Amino acid sequence: MSSDATLERIKRQIASNPVLLYMKGTPDFPMCGFSGQVVQILSELNTKYNYVNVLENPDIRATLPVYAKWPTFPQLYIRGELIGGCDIVSELQQKGEFKTLLIAAQALSPHHSETAIAVE
């Protein structure tokens, strides 16, 4: 896939998913501790979110850090805005501010269910 096509794909994913996590692995099998911590926080709050496994998408893994001006994964987007990685999500959660962002994005599920969906 060309760089331009990958960039358009990333923009489309971010725009069409209220909460989107670019991570290493999947929510069921995170392949790095930082991705696993963000998944845990999202799960604790019963968050409905979509994810992209960057290990299975090397084009996105190479292009997203340049586009986002954020060099590492995971990268969490809420309503098209980069929130950050594990440290920022954890800090927002500890301050009680993360849930407010999720409520504004209408991303909280009243019931714990299958909340994570892969994005193509």
N, CA, C and O atoms as CSV, one atom per row, in Angstrom:
chain,resi,resn,atom,element,x,y,z
A,1,MET,N,N,0.853,-1.171,0.000
A,1,MET,CA,C,0.000,0.000,0.000
A,1,MET,C,C,0.898,1.232,0.000
A,1,MET,O,O,1.883,1.287,0.736
A,2,SER,N,N,0.566,2.194,-0.806
A,2,SER,CA,C,1.374,3.411,-0.878
A,2,SER,C,C,1.224,4.219,0.398
A,2,SER,O,O,0.262,4.055,1.149
A,3,SER,N,N,2.179,5.084,0.626
A,3,SER,CA,C,2.159,5.940,1.811
A,3,SER,C,C,0.916,6.828,1.827
A,3,SER,O,O,0.291,7.006,2.872
A,4,ASP,N,N,0.559,7.384,0.670
A,4,ASP,CA,C,-0.636,8.232,0.590
A,4,ASP,C,C,-1.899,7.431,0.889
A,4,ASP,O,O,-2.790,7.914,1.588
A,5,ALA,N,N,-1.979,6.222,0.368
A,5,ALA,CA,C,-3.144,5.378,0.623
A,5,ALA,C,C,-3.220,4.995,2.095
A,5,ALA,O,O,-4.306,4.951,2.675
A,6,THR,N,N,-2.078,4.722,2.693
A,6,THR,CA,C,-2.048,4.390,4.117
A,6,THR,C,C,-2.490,5.585,4.951
A,6,THR,O,O,-3.258,5.434,5.901
A,7,LEU,N,N,-2.013,6.754,4.602
A,7,LEU,CA,C,-2.389,7.965,5.321
A,7,LEU,C,C,-3.890,8.209,5.228
A,7,LEU,O,O,-4.522,8.559,6.224
A,8,GLU,N,N,-4.463,8.030,4.050
A,8,GLU,CA,C,-5.911,8.192,3.878
A,8,GLU,C,C,-6.679,7.151,4.687
A,8,GLU,O,O,-7.727,7.451,5.257
A,9,ARG,N,N,-6.159,5.937,4.735
A,9,ARG,CA,C,-6.788,4.875,5.519
A,9,ARG,C,C,-6.784,5.249,7.009
A,9,ARG,O,O,-7.795,5.084,7.690
A,10,ILE,N,N,-5.656,5.750,7.510
A,10,ILE,CA,C,-5.550,6.174,8.907
A,10,ILE,C,C,-6.550,7.294,9.197
A,10,ILE,O,O,-7.276,7.238,10.189
A,11,LYS,N,N,-6.588,8.299,8.343
A,11,LYS,CA,C,-7.514,9.422,8.540
A,11,LYS,C,C,-8.960,8.936,8.570
A,11,LYS,O,O,-9.756,9.397,9.388
A,12,ARG,N,N,-9.299,8.011,7.682
A,12,ARG,CA,C,-10.649,7.466,7.628
A,12,ARG,C,C,-10.969,6.681,8.910
A,12,ARG,O,O,-12.064,6.809,9.458
A,13,GLN,N,N,-10.018,5.875,9.382
A,13,GLN,CA,C,-10.228,5.113,10.608
A,13,GLN,C,C,-10.469,6.041,11.797
A,13,GLN,O,O,-11.399,5.834,12.576
A,14,ILE,N,N,-9.631,7.060,11.929
A,14,ILE,CA,C,-9.742,7.988,13.057
A,14,ILE,C,C,-11.062,8.751,12.998
A,14,ILE,O,O,-11.710,8.951,14.026
A,15,ALA,N,N,-11.461,9.173,11.811
A,15,ALA,CA,C,-12.685,9.958,11.651
A,15,ALA,C,C,-13.948,9.130,11.888
A,15,ALA,O,O,-14.958,9.663,12.347
A,16,SER,N,N,-13.900,7.841,11.582
A,16,SER,CA,C,-15.131,7.041,11.631
A,16,SER,C,C,-15.277,6.194,12.900
A,16,SER,O,O,-16.238,5.435,13.027
A,17,ASN,N,N,-14.340,6.315,13.830
A,17,ASN,CA,C,-14.421,5.540,15.070
A,17,ASN,C,C,-14.310,6.479,16.271
A,17,ASN,O,O,-13.254,7.075,16.484
A,18,PRO,N,N,-15.379,6.623,17.062
A,18,PRO,CA,C,-15.348,7.567,18.178
A,18,PRO,C,C,-14.201,7.322,19.158
A,18,PRO,O,O,-13.603,8.268,19.671
A,19,VAL,N,N,-13.901,6.062,19.412
A,19,VAL,CA,C,-12.762,5.710,20.265
A,19,VAL,C,C,-11.963,4.650,19.513
A,19,VAL,O,O,-12.470,3.573,19.201
A,20,LEU,N,N,-10.709,4.977,19.230
A,20,LEU,CA,C,-9.876,4.088,18.423
A,20,LEU,C,C,-8.515,3.936,19.081
A,20,LEU,O,O,-7.847,4.920,19.398
A,21,LEU,N,N,-8.116,2.685,19.281
A,21,LEU,CA,C,-6.833,2.368,19.899
A,21,LEU,C,C,-5.945,1.669,18.880
A,21,LEU,O,O,-6.266,0.583,18.398
A,22,TYR,N,N,-4.837,2.300,18.563
A,22,TYR,CA,C,-3.788,1.652,17.774
A,22,TYR,C,C,-2.861,0.991,18.788
A,22,TYR,O,O,-2.261,1.664,19.627
A,23,MET,N,N,-2.752,-0.312,18.703
A,23,MET,CA,C,-2.034,-1.054,19.741
A,23,MET,C,C,-1.202,-2.182,19.142
A,23,MET,O,O,-1.359,-2.545,17.976
A,24,LYS,N,N,-0.327,-2.718,19.957
A,24,LYS,CA,C,0.437,-3.906,19.583
A,24,LYS,C,C,-0.313,-5.113,20.130
A,24,LYS,O,O,-0.421,-5.299,21.342
A,25,GLY,N,N,-0.827,-5.925,19.219
A,25,GLY,CA,C,-1.615,-7.085,19.604
A,25,GLY,C,C,-3.096,-6.769,19.537
A,25,GLY,O,O,-3.525,-5.858,18.829
A,26,THR,N,N,-3.867,-7.539,20.287
A,26,THR,CA,C,-5.317,-7.370,20.350
A,26,THR,C,C,-5.722,-7.188,21.816
A,26,THR,O,O,-4.930,-7.472,22.715
A,27,PRO,N,N,-6.941,-6.719,22.059
A,27,PRO,CA,C,-7.366,-6.593,23.456
A,27,PRO,C,C,-7.295,-7.910,24.229
A,27,PRO,O,O,-6.993,-7.911,25.423
A,28,ASP,N,N,-7.567,-9.017,23.565
A,28,ASP,CA,C,-7.488,-10.317,24.232
A,28,ASP,C,C,-6.046,-10.785,24.425
A,28,ASP,O,O,-5.743,-11.516,25.369
A,29,PHE,N,N,-5.152,-10.355,23.515
A,29,PHE,CA,C,-3.750,-10.763,23.579
A,29,PHE,C,C,-2.828,-9.586,23.275
A,29,PHE,O,O,-2.205,-9.541,22.214
A,30,PRO,N,N,-2.739,-8.624,24.214
A,30,PRO,CA,C,-1.831,-7.502,23.985
A,30,PRO,C,C,-0.396,-8.009,23.893
A,30,PRO,O,O,0.006,-8.912,24.627
A,31,MET,N,N,0.365,-7.416,22.983
A,31,MET,CA,C,1.743,-7.853,22.764
A,31,MET,C,C,2.763,-6.903,23.379
A,31,MET,O,O,3.962,-7.028,23.128
A,32,CYS,N,N,2.293,-5.963,24.176
A,32,CYS,CA,C,3.203,-5.141,24.975
A,32,CYS,C,C,2.450,-4.701,26.225
A,32,CYS,O,O,1.224,-4.584,26.219
A,33,GLY,N,N,3.189,-4.464,27.278
A,33,GLY,CA,C,2.578,-4.104,28.547
A,33,GLY,C,C,1.816,-2.791,28.500
A,33,GLY,O,O,0.789,-2.639,29.161
A,34,PHE,N,N,2.322,-1.834,27.711
A,34,PHE,CA,C,1.662,-0.530,27.630
A,34,PHE,C,C,0.299,-0.649,26.954
A,34,PHE,O,O,-0.684,-0.065,27.411
A,35,SER,N,N,0.251,-1.411,25.859
A,35,SER,CA,C,-1.038,-1.648,25.199
A,35,SER,C,C,-1.985,-2.362,26.159
A,35,SER,O,O,-3.168,-2.030,26.228
A,36,GLY,N,N,-1.472,-3.331,26.889
A,36,GLY,CA,C,-2.288,-4.072,27.846
A,36,GLY,C,C,-2.861,-3.184,28.940
A,36,GLY,O,O,-4.000,-3.380,29.366
A,37,GLN,N,N,-2.085,-2.211,29.399
A,37,GLN,CA,C,-2.568,-1.302,30.444
A,37,GLN,C,C,-3.709,-0.423,29.935
A,37,GLN,O,O,-4.686,-0.195,30.649
A,38,VAL,N,N,-3.585,0.069,28.703
A,38,VAL,CA,C,-4.659,0.902,28.146
A,38,VAL,C,C,-5.919,0.062,27.950
A,38,VAL,O,O,-7.022,0.520,28.247
A,39,VAL,N,N,-5.762,-1.146,27.460
A,39,VAL,CA,C,-6.910,-2.055,27.295
A,39,VAL,C,C,-7.573,-2.298,28.643
A,39,VAL,O,O,-8.800,-2.302,28.736
A,40,GLN,N,N,-6.784,-2.499,29.678
A,40,GLN,CA,C,-7.335,-2.745,31.012
A,40,GLN,C,C,-8.162,-1.551,31.493
A,40,GLN,O,O,-9.252,-1.728,32.036
A,41,ILE,N,N,-7.649,-0.345,31.294
A,41,ILE,CA,C,-8.387,0.860,31.703
A,41,ILE,C,C,-9.690,0.975,30.921
A,41,ILE,O,O,-10.741,1.257,31.495
A,42,LEU,N,N,-9.619,0.757,29.613
A,42,LEU,CA,C,-10.832,0.818,28.790
A,42,LEU,C,C,-11.846,-0.235,29.230
A,42,LEU,O,O,-13.045,0.035,29.289
A,43,SER,N,N,-11.361,-1.428,29.536
A,43,SER,CA,C,-12.251,-2.516,29.962
A,43,SER,C,C,-12.890,-2.229,31.309
A,43,SER,O,O,-14.073,-2.501,31.511
A,44,GLU,N,N,-12.106,-1.679,32.234
A,44,GLU,CA,C,-12.641,-1.359,33.565
A,44,GLU,C,C,-13.803,-0.370,33.477
A,44,GLU,O,O,-14.709,-0.397,34.311
A,45,LEU,N,N,-13.776,0.493,32.479
A,45,LEU,CA,C,-14.821,1.495,32.307
A,45,LEU,C,C,-15.926,1.043,31.348
A,45,LEU,O,O,-16.811,1.827,31.007
A,46,ASN,N,N,-15.875,-0.227,30.912
A,46,ASN,CA,C,-16.849,-0.756,29.946
A,46,ASN,C,C,-16.937,0.124,28.706
A,46,ASN,O,O,-18.022,0.506,28.267
A,47,THR,N,N,-15.781,0.432,28.159
A,47,THR,CA,C,-15.701,1.321,26.999
A,47,THR,C,C,-15.945,0.554,25.714
A,47,THR,O,O,-15.398,-0.528,25.499
A,48,LYS,N,N,-16.788,1.143,24.857
A,48,LYS,CA,C,-16.958,0.618,23.494
A,48,LYS,C,C,-15.874,1.275,22.641
A,48,LYS,O,O,-15.830,2.500,22.530
A,49,TYR,N,N,-15.011,0.478,22.046
A,49,TYR,CA,C,-13.932,1.048,21.240
A,49,TYR,C,C,-13.540,0.105,20.118
A,49,TYR,O,O,-13.842,-1.088,20.133
A,50,ASN,N,N,-12.868,0.677,19.162
A,50,ASN,CA,C,-12.320,-0.086,18.050
A,50,ASN,C,C,-10.805,-0.073,18.191
A,50,ASN,O,O,-10.236,0.796,18.852
A,51,TYR,N,N,-10.169,-1.039,17.565
A,51,TYR,CA,C,-8.715,-1.111,17.667
A,51,TYR,C,C,-8.103,-1.564,16.348
A,51,TYR,O,O,-8.756,-2.186,15.509
A,52,VAL,N,N,-6.829,-1.230,16.197
A,52,VAL,CA,C,-6.035,-1.688,15.065
A,52,VAL,C,C,-4.771,-2.303,15.642
A,52,VAL,O,O,-4.057,-1.666,16.416
A,53,ASN,N,N,-4.502,-3.534,15.263
A,53,ASN,CA,C,-3.274,-4.215,15.667
A,53,ASN,C,C,-2.164,-3.783,14.702
A,53,ASN,O,O,-2.129,-4.229,13.555
A,54,VAL,N,N,-1.268,-2.920,15.163
A,54,VAL,CA,C,-0.228,-2.396,14.276
A,54,VAL,C,C,0.806,-3.457,13.922
A,54,VAL,O,O,1.558,-3.283,12.963
A,55,LEU,N,N,0.856,-4.547,14.673
A,55,LEU,CA,C,1.784,-5.629,14.332
A,55,LEU,C,C,1.327,-6.361,13.071
A,55,LEU,O,O,2.145,-6.932,12.351
A,56,GLU,N,N,0.036,-6.343,12.808
A,56,GLU,CA,C,-0.509,-6.956,11.592
A,56,GLU,C,C,-0.669,-5.949,10.464
A,56,GLU,O,O,-1.070,-6.311,9.358
A,57,ASN,N,N,-0.358,-4.691,10.736
A,57,ASN,CA,C,-0.484,-3.616,9.754
A,57,ASN,C,C,0.799,-2.792,9.726
A,57,ASN,O,O,0.824,-1.669,10.229
A,58,PRO,N,N,1.866,-3.340,9.141
A,58,PRO,CA,C,3.155,-2.637,9.161
A,58,PRO,C,C,3.124,-1.278,8.465
A,58,PRO,O,O,3.889,-0.382,8.820
A,59,ASP,N,N,2.250,-1.123,7.483
A,59,ASP,CA,C,2.136,0.174,6.814
A,59,ASP,C,C,1.606,1.236,7.783
A,59,ASP,O,O,2.099,2.365,7.802
A,60,ILE,N,N,0.609,0.873,8.580
A,60,ILE,CA,C,0.073,1.803,9.587
A,60,ILE,C,C,1.109,2.024,10.681
A,60,ILE,O,O,1.290,3.147,11.151
A,61,ARG,N,N,1.780,0.970,11.083
A,61,ARG,CA,C,2.797,1.089,12.133
A,61,ARG,C,C,3.901,2.067,11.731
A,61,ARG,O,O,4.438,2.777,12.581
A,62,ALA,N,N,4.239,2.109,10.459
A,62,ALA,CA,C,5.286,3.005,9.981
A,62,ALA,C,C,4.771,4.428,9.743
A,62,ALA,O,O,5.506,5.393,9.955
A,63,THR,N,N,3.529,4.565,9.308
A,63,THR,CA,C,2.991,5.869,8.894
A,63,THR,C,C,2.367,6.655,10.038
A,63,THR,O,O,2.524,7.875,10.095
A,64,LEU,N,N,1.671,5.997,10.942
A,64,LEU,CA,C,0.947,6.702,12.000
A,64,LEU,C,C,1.841,7.579,12.878
A,64,LEU,O,O,1.453,8.711,13.169
A,65,PRO,N,N,3.005,7.123,13.312
A,65,PRO,CA,C,3.840,8.009,14.145
A,65,PRO,C,C,4.220,9.321,13.453
A,65,PRO,O,O,4.339,10.354,14.111
A,66,VAL,N,N,4.408,9.286,12.149
A,66,VAL,CA,C,4.730,10.504,11.404
A,66,VAL,C,C,3.510,11.410,11.342
A,66,VAL,O,O,3.610,12.614,11.575
A,67,TYR,N,N,2.363,10.829,11.030
A,67,TYR,CA,C,1.112,11.595,10.941
A,67,TYR,C,C,0.759,12.209,12.295
A,67,TYR,O,O,0.409,13.386,12.377
A,68,ALA,N,N,0.853,11.410,13.347
A,68,ALA,CA,C,0.418,11.848,14.676
A,68,ALA,C,C,1.468,12.689,15.398
A,68,ALA,O,O,1.171,13.362,16.385
A,69,LYS,N,N,2.696,12.641,14.893
A,69,LYS,CA,C,3.813,13.276,15.599
A,69,LYS,C,C,3.920,12.700,17.016
A,69,LYS,O,O,4.217,13.409,17.977
A,70,TRP,N,N,3.668,11.389,17.110
A,70,TRP,CA,C,3.735,10.633,18.363
A,70,TRP,C,C,4.445,9.327,18.037
A,70,TRP,O,O,3.908,8.516,17.283
A,71,PRO,N,N,5.639,9.099,18.583
A,71,PRO,CA,C,6.488,8.019,18.083
A,71,PRO,C,C,6.153,6.612,18.554
A,71,PRO,O,O,6.645,5.648,17.967
A,72,THR,N,N,5.338,6.457,19.586
A,72,THR,CA,C,5.177,5.137,20.186
A,72,THR,C,C,3.733,4.646,20.131
A,72,THR,O,O,2.808,5.392,19.811
A,73,PHE,N,N,3.579,3.373,20.452
A,73,PHE,CA,C,2.269,2.734,20.573
A,73,PHE,C,C,2.139,2.214,21.999
A,73,PHE,O,O,3.128,1.823,22.619
A,74,PRO,N,N,0.928,2.212,22.506
A,74,PRO,CA,C,-0.349,2.487,21.871
A,74,PRO,C,C,-0.594,3.976,21.653
A,74,PRO,O,O,0.053,4.838,22.248
A,75,GLN,N,N,-1.554,4.237,20.775
A,75,GLN,CA,C,-2.055,5.588,20.545
A,75,GLN,C,C,-3.578,5.511,20.629
A,75,GLN,O,O,-4.216,4.746,19.905
A,76,LEU,N,N,-4.146,6.316,21.522
A,76,LEU,CA,C,-5.587,6.325,21.701
A,76,LEU,C,C,-6.171,7.626,21.163
A,76,LEU,O,O,-5.713,8.718,21.496
A,77,TYR,N,N,-7.195,7.481,20.321
A,77,TYR,CA,C,-7.902,8.625,19.745
A,77,TYR,C,C,-9.337,8.613,20.254
A,77,TYR,O,O,-9.996,7.574,20.266
A,78,ILE,N,N,-9.810,9.776,20.672
A,78,ILE,CA,C,-11.214,9.940,21.062
A,78,ILE,C,C,-11.766,11.101,20.257
A,78,ILE,O,O,-11.253,12.219,20.305
A,79,ARG,N,N,-12.835,10.803,19.508
A,79,ARG,CA,C,-13.472,11.799,18.626
A,79,ARG,C,C,-12.446,12.492,17.723
A,79,ARG,O,O,-12.478,13.711,17.554
A,80,GLY,N,N,-11.554,11.713,17.157
A,80,GLY,CA,C,-10.594,12.232,16.191
A,80,GLY,C,C,-9.375,12.900,16.788
A,80,GLY,O,O,-8.489,13.327,16.048
A,81,GLU,N,N,-9.303,13.003,18.101
A,81,GLU,CA,C,-8.190,13.682,18.753
A,81,GLU,C,C,-7.266,12.666,19.423
A,81,GLU,O,O,-7.719,11.773,20.139
A,82,LEU,N,N,-5.972,12.815,19.180
A,82,LEU,CA,C,-5.006,11.957,19.850
A,82,LEU,C,C,-4.967,12.316,21.322
A,82,LEU,O,O,-4.635,13.443,21.688
A,83,ILE,N,N,-5.307,11.351,22.165
A,83,ILE,CA,C,-5.240,11.544,23.610
A,83,ILE,C,C,-3.822,11.273,24.081
A,83,ILE,O,O,-3.276,12.017,24.896
A,84,GLY,N,N,-3.229,10.203,23.563
A,84,GLY,CA,C,-1.859,9.861,23.912
A,84,GLY,C,C,-1.693,8.370,24.078
A,84,GLY,O,O,-2.478,7.571,23.568
A,85,GLY,N,N,-0.648,8.014,24.805
A,85,GLY,CA,C,-0.332,6.622,25.052
A,85,GLY,C,C,-0.670,6.223,26.472
A,85,GLY,O,O,-1.505,6.846,27.128
A,86,CYS,N,N,-0.016,5.186,26.933
A,86,CYS,CA,C,-0.307,4.588,28.227
A,86,CYS,C,C,-0.143,5.575,29.382
A,86,CYS,O,O,-1.016,5.658,30.247
A,87,ASP,N,N,0.949,6.316,29.410
A,87,ASP,CA,C,1.193,7.228,30.532
A,87,ASP,C,C,0.099,8.288,30.651
A,87,ASP,O,O,-0.385,8.573,31.747
A,88,ILE,N,N,-0.284,8.864,29.518
A,88,ILE,CA,C,-1.297,9.923,29.540
A,88,ILE,C,C,-2.664,9.356,29.902
A,88,ILE,O,O,-3.386,9.949,30.705
A,89,VAL,N,N,-3.028,8.220,29.323
A,89,VAL,CA,C,-4.313,7.598,29.645
A,89,VAL,C,C,-4.360,7.244,31.131
A,89,VAL,O,O,-5.369,7.483,31.795
A,90,SER,N,N,-3.280,6.681,31.651
A,90,SER,CA,C,-3.225,6.319,33.070
A,90,SER,C,C,-3.353,7.558,33.952
A,90,SER,O,O,-4.064,7.538,34.956
A,91,GLU,N,N,-2.669,8.626,33.580
A,91,GLU,CA,C,-2.735,9.865,34.355
A,91,GLU,C,C,-4.148,10.454,34.340
A,91,GLU,O,O,-4.667,10.870,35.376
A,92,LEU,N,N,-4.761,10.483,33.159
A,92,LEU,CA,C,-6.135,10.985,33.055
A,92,LEU,C,C,-7.095,10.134,33.889
A,92,LEU,O,O,-8.007,10.658,34.528
A,93,GLN,N,N,-6.881,8.835,33.877
A,93,GLN,CA,C,-7.719,7.927,34.655
A,93,GLN,C,C,-7.553,8.200,36.153
A,93,GLN,O,O,-8.541,8.253,36.885
A,94,GLN,N,N,-6.320,8.371,36.604
A,94,GLN,CA,C,-6.068,8.631,38.030
A,94,GLN,C,C,-6.682,9.953,38.475
A,94,GLN,O,O,-7.129,10.079,39.616
A,95,LYS,N,N,-6.707,10.936,37.581
A,95,LYS,CA,C,-7.279,12.244,37.912
A,95,LYS,C,C,-8.808,12.252,37.795
A,95,LYS,O,O,-9.457,13.219,38.193
A,96,GLY,N,N,-9.377,11.180,37.253
A,96,GLY,CA,C,-10.816,11.120,37.066
A,96,GLY,C,C,-11.295,11.827,35.807
A,96,GLY,O,O,-12.500,12.000,35.622
A,97,GLU,N,N,-10.387,12.234,34.946
A,97,GLU,CA,C,-10.741,12.983,33.742
A,97,GLU,C,C,-11.014,12.079,32.535
A,97,GLU,O,O,-11.682,12.496,31.588
A,98,PHE,N,N,-10.508,10.865,32.564
A,98,PHE,CA,C,-10.632,9.982,31.403
A,98,PHE,C,C,-12.089,9.586,31.169
A,98,PHE,O,O,-12.558,9.584,30.031
A,99,LYS,N,N,-12.792,9.257,32.227
A,99,LYS,CA,C,-14.204,8.861,32.097
A,99,LYS,C,C,-15.023,9.986,31.478
A,99,LYS,O,O,-15.932,9.730,30.689
A,100,THR,N,N,-14.708,11.234,31.832
A,100,THR,CA,C,-15.410,12.389,31.265
A,100,THR,C,C,-15.236,12.438,29.749
A,100,THR,O,O,-16.188,12.720,29.021
A,101,LEU,N,N,-14.026,12.167,29.275
A,101,LEU,CA,C,-13.782,12.135,27.827
A,101,LEU,C,C,-14.609,11.043,27.156
A,101,LEU,O,O,-15.164,11.247,26.077
A,102,LEU,N,N,-14.684,9.895,27.800
A,102,LEU,CA,C,-15.435,8.773,27.232
A,102,LEU,C,C,-16.938,9.038,27.242
A,102,LEU,O,O,-17.645,8.657,26.309
A,103,ILE,N,N,-17.422,9.686,28.292
A,103,ILE,CA,C,-18.843,10.038,28.351
A,103,ILE,C,C,-19.177,11.002,27.220
A,103,ILE,O,O,-20.200,10.848,26.552
A,104,ALA,N,N,-18.320,11.994,27.005
A,104,ALA,CA,C,-18.548,12.962,25.930
A,104,ALA,C,C,-18.567,12.281,24.566
A,104,ALA,O,O,-19.280,12.717,23.663
A,105,ALA,N,N,-17.791,11.224,24.417
A,105,ALA,CA,C,-17.746,10.485,23.146
A,105,ALA,C,C,-18.841,9.423,23.069
A,105,ALA,O,O,-18.915,8.677,22.093
A,106,GLN,N,N,-19.690,9.353,24.093
A,106,GLN,CA,C,-20.755,8.347,24.177
A,106,GLN,C,C,-20.192,6.939,23.982
A,106,GLN,O,O,-20.732,6.133,23.224
A,107,ALA,N,N,-19.094,6.669,24.685
A,107,ALA,CA,C,-18.380,5.415,24.487
A,107,ALA,C,C,-18.490,4.449,25.657
A,107,ALA,O,O,-17.852,3.396,25.648
A,108,LEU,N,N,-19.281,4.788,26.654
A,108,LEU,CA,C,-19.416,3.881,27.788
A,108,LEU,C,C,-20.626,2.986,27.597
A,108,LEU,O,O,-21.703,3.440,27.212
A,109,SER,N,N,-20.426,1.717,27.872
A,109,SER,CA,C,-21.497,0.735,27.749
A,109,SER,C,C,-22.049,0.445,29.140
A,109,SER,O,O,-21.270,0.236,30.071
A,110,PRO,N,N,-23.379,0.427,29.309
A,110,PRO,CA,C,-23.934,0.147,30.635
A,110,PRO,C,C,-23.695,-1.296,31.081
A,110,PRO,O,O,-23.758,-1.596,32.273
A,111,HIS,N,N,-23.429,-2.166,30.152
A,111,HIS,CA,C,-23.218,-3.576,30.462
A,111,HIS,C,C,-21.851,-3.996,29.951
A,111,HIS,O,O,-21.416,-3.582,28.876
A,112,HIS,N,N,-21.186,-4.823,30.738
A,112,HIS,CA,C,-19.900,-5.341,30.270
A,112,HIS,C,C,-20.179,-6.407,29.225
A,112,HIS,O,O,-20.793,-7.435,29.512
A,113,SER,N,N,-19.733,-6.153,28.042
A,113,SER,CA,C,-19.958,-7.087,26.948
A,113,SER,C,C,-18.763,-7.003,26.013
A,113,SER,O,O,-17.733,-6.422,26.354
A,114,GLU,N,N,-18.906,-7.571,24.865
A,114,GLU,CA,C,-17.844,-7.491,23.856
A,114,GLU,C,C,-17.780,-6.057,23.379
A,114,GLU,O,O,-18.610,-5.638,22.572
A,115,THR,N,N,-16.813,-5.298,23.862
A,115,THR,CA,C,-16.769,-3.874,23.579
A,115,THR,C,C,-15.698,-3.496,22.565
A,115,THR,O,O,-15.763,-2.408,21.991
A,116,ALA,N,N,-14.718,-4.360,22.329
A,116,ALA,CA,C,-13.625,-4.031,21.412
A,116,ALA,C,C,-13.866,-4.686,20.058
A,116,ALA,O,O,-14.148,-5.882,19.975
A,117,ILE,N,N,-13.752,-3.895,19.005
A,117,ILE,CA,C,-13.994,-4.379,17.647
A,117,ILE,C,C,-12.803,-4.007,16.776
A,117,ILE,O,O,-12.349,-2.863,16.800
A,118,ALA,N,N,-12.295,-4.961,16.012
A,118,ALA,CA,C,-11.169,-4.690,15.126
A,118,ALA,C,C,-11.596,-3.831,13.959
A,118,ALA,O,O,-12.715,-3.950,13.461
A,119,VAL,N,N,-10.691,-2.957,13.522
A,119,VAL,CA,C,-10.926,-2.093,12.376
A,119,VAL,C,C,-10.070,-2.597,11.225
A,119,VAL,O,O,-8.908,-2.955,11.414
A,120,GLU,N,N,-10.639,-2.621,10.061
A,120,GLU,CA,C,-9.873,-3.028,8.876
A,120,GLU,C,C,-9.249,-1.835,8.218
A,120,GLU,O,O,-8.566,-1.977,7.204
